Amino acid sequence: MFKNFFRRNRRQAPAERTPAPRNLFEELFPLTPSQREQLEVCVADRYRELYGEEGYAKLRQYAGQYQKQIVDFHALRVDTLGWEMSQQNDRFRVYTSPYGDTLRLDLEVPTGPLEAGTLAADLAAYRNRIRGILAGQLGGLISCELLVQEGVEAYETIGKIPRQERMGVDYLYHLDLRHYGEQRLYQVMVRVHEGEPTGSRDNLLMQPLSELAGMDLVQLMAHYRRDPYAPYFAEGNRRNLAELEVFDALFPIHPLSIIRREIRPRILADLRWDGEGA
């Protein structure tokens, strides 16, 4: 869970009250069909220059190879994607992919009682806490929403932090689940590494986005990053325009696309409590 994952750095990054920049996230999106086509053509042309027609065709056809592997972790039933278990004890398990990505399950006893129906009211405070943790690691918040499905209530977060020993970013998919019958917290954390070359999603989109916004690249960078819920928050590596979900299909091997298009749907499809009392 986030508490374990970021145990070494608990510094909370404060929000600074500064004049709000132009909000390109609202000005430019949703894209019109012609704008979307323009961006897709620009990205496709650059891919063809880099990888050739055959390489581009293979890229477009990419699909991750995941095997369904349903496990019971105490009361939680979850798909661990066919990854190999690499660590475990009674309170946690870690599953690792052939490429070094990880899926971690944690079980925690809360410091106070868990009450059903309170997650929505506490969502803003939860976002603030997670935002601070990620920014304290020089990362940022991509999304943090309430998840309710088939008896499961959770906070669902996507974030990012810089890799510790090499260039690039790790993207995180995190579920913070409450089991009200047991009065225990369950955590699911998936961490997907950014492969080489790093920064390709930004590099391929910056020029067409600057043209769409009527700005040069220097001007674009002043408005390129924005926290999805707190426009005045200025710390860490905030969500950027290239990380919007509308671009995932253009970058199928990018870790953020992999999380939103492949890993998240697979995990949610089989996520449930094993037995009654949740």
Buried (B, 14 or more C-beta within 10 A) or exposed (E): BBEEBBEEEEEEBEBEEEEEBEEBBEEBEEBEEEBBEBBBEBBBEBBBEEEEEEEBEEBEEEEBEBEEBEBEBBBBBBBBBBBEBEEEEEEBBBBBBEEEBBBBBBBBEEEEEBEEEEBEEEBEEBBBBBBBBBBBBBBBBBBBEEBEEEEBBBBBBBBBBBEEEEEBBBBBBBBBBBBBBBEBBBBBBBBBBBEEEBBBBBEBBBBBBBBBBEBEEEEBEEBBBBBBBBBEBBBBBBBBBBBBEEBBEBBBEBBBBBBBBBBBEBBBEBBBBEEEEB
